[in-house]
């Protein structure tokens, strides 16, 4: 069965092709009742607008900006590389990347405030949780810029959608894994975070502690170490904690300090704790293979980029959004199922 066309919409609505075109492109000169008839005809026919063709006719180009944290976070650098590698894959879309110091809400707010809406139609941002960032996002929306959050959400802001995994669920998954890995070994569990300023880390910790306290009460969760995703800080903090806490049986690294965790384990005692970390990178892959890490919880960066671009395009066009299409799944890797 052939797809309905603009001619079918015009026929069902009882209007001219030019009227349908004006409605589709949100131009003036069409009465509200006529717009309603066109919209009803589109719904009745299941008409889906070919945005690429419309952009070709209008020579329209989407101008999108990704705002990512700078620094040694391997996952973020992987995102940045994937954006660059795939920037030309989207028709009528110009994509650029800017970076800001990690966990620096003032720097992030300043970067968002400096965005020129005359040059940028949509923004995908890894958010930190602060009033300044919320205000900057609200100002972008007021100036007509579409906004989605990426990896770390800010739901109390005026962002329009979030692209990323369910981080509470990810933390619960980590606890379920680590609790089983440590079963039969009563002791302490260490959590290693980047910063509690970012919602993804706070949510992962919440989900992790919920499950561990409910299902594995023999394990004691220690206060989190905040290593700011810096491998040197993480390695030093974790090595010092392990030296003075002999009953540590498990480690959950919920941020990007995994190289620091691996370094600390190189000088750990023989009865090494079980370890669950986030993001499959070359470093975490090797640590899985050599037995340093037990499991890696992963999110697909290529899918996240694709979903963010598609969402921003739809938001700019005023199109319908399917929340299920934007869902990012949680992947769990052990040494034996590495891709």
C-alpha angles and dihedrals in degrees: 000000000000121000116256115258137207087263090060091050092051092049095049093044092046094232138114126271090247090056092052089048091052091050093048092050094041094238125159127256100068122108119236092244091052092049088052091052091051092048091049091050091050091051093046092051095040088237114182117194117237098229094185091056091046091051091049089054092048096034086233120170126192112225109204131180128198114204110201135171115259125222136068099319101136094203093053092047088051090052090050092051092048092051090052093046093050101035092107094048094082116076118229090007129118112194126191135174132217126182133210131190110282119258090006106129093180091054092046092049090049092051091050092047090053094057112115111219088205088065102031129054100177140016132203111195137182097225133216117204109251141118090243092057092046090052092048092051091048090052091052091051091048088055092053100258117142113231134197127171119229129209093337118050136212103196096172090061129080094260109136101219142359123230113199146070125300096266096195088055090048091054091048090051090051091051092049090052097042093044090056093043089054097041111138093022111095113202148090130323120211122209118200115199135177096221137325087228090083117073097219091061093045092049093047090052091049094052092043095053093044093060098036094052093044101042105022106036092160089072120080116214112218123212109276123265111229109211099164089232088288111138094208093053092044093048093050096044095045095045090051092048093048090050093056098034109059096175098065107132101165142030127198114192104194097175136045100283093103096124088057090051091052091049092051090050091054088072097034127119121274095260091066118191123247113259135207119183140173131252128023106246130154088266097049090043091056091046089053091050094050094045098249092117125040101198141002124209109209142187122201109248094193092055091046091054092046093048092047092051093047092047093050091048091052093045091050090050093045090239129153119277124217107208091199092056089058096052116121116206127224114240124198121203129193126179090267100054102042112145 
